[in-house]
Amino acid sequence: MKEVFLNYTMNFIASNQKELNQDDKERLAYGLEGLYMTLTKLIIIFLIALLLGFMKEFIITLIFFNIIRFPGFGFHASKSIVCLISSTILIIGIPYLFTTVETGLIIKTILCVVSIITFMICAPADTWKRPLTNGRKRLIRKICACSLSIIYSLIIIVFNGNEISNLLMAALLIETILISPIMYLIFKEPYRNYKKV
């Protein structure tokens, strides 16, 4: 199915674009493959959320997660199946847990403190495909990611017991896991790639 999508799309673009050199074709194919993988994974995860009757909570968590993910970066699986499994466990499992199991203020506060410390030490966490070599941009992302982790934590604690507090906690915890060296170690991916370029 992936090959059909890529071939059809590449042929369509090539027929409507007069000047595409080999580099352009390779970049286009790489981007289209990434788009295909992202869309198919999202469809599967959306279907699981729908089957669990968890769609609204899933979408809210996904929004909160993507806001903090943008400056924080974090782990990306190199294999599509690993990405699908880990994404499903993290993006559905953790929010589902926080909305079905009562979590006290003390546990949330501890998790928030651990998250803030992790962000201060680890954010932004790059990948070997996209090392963050620009020191200034890395600093800006660190400040933004740490600020967001503090803002999320304050909202979580102030609105404890509220559904938004639980979903924010889930989003913060997912990103904390993804920027920590533990994920990179588990999946044998290189960490702090900007130092190796």
Stockholm file with secondary structure:
# STOCKHOLM 1.0

chainA/1-197         MKEVFLNYTMNFIASNQKELNQDDKERLAYGLEGLYMTLTKLIIIFLIALLLGFMKEFIITLIFFNIIRFPGFGFHASKSIVCLISSTILIIGIPYLFTTVETGLIIKTILCVVSIITFMICAPADTWKRPLTNGRKRLIRKICACSLSIIYSLIIIVFNGNEISNLLMAALLIETILISPIMYLIFKEPYRNYKKV
#=GR chainA/1-197 SS CHHHHHHHHHHHHHHHCSCCCHHHHHHHHHHHHHHHHHHHHHHHHHHHHHHTTCHHHHHHHHHHHHHHHHHHBCCCCSSHHHHHHHHHIIIIIHHHHHHHSCCCHHHHHHHHHHHHHHHHHHCSBCCSSSCCCCHHHHHHHHHHHHHHHHHHHHHHHHTTTSHHHHHHHHHHHHHHHHHSHHHHHHTTCCCCGGGCC
#=GC SS_cons         CHHHHHHHHHHHHHHHCSCCCHHHHHHHHHHHHHHHHHHHHHHHHHHHHHHTTCHHHHHHHHHHHHHHHHHHBCCCCSSHHHHHHHHHIIIIIHHHHHHHSCCCHHHHHHHHHHHHHHHHHHCSBCCSSSCCCCHHHHHHHHHHHHHHHHHHHHHHHHTTTSHHHHHHHHHHHHHHHHHSHHHHHHTTCCCCGGGCC
//
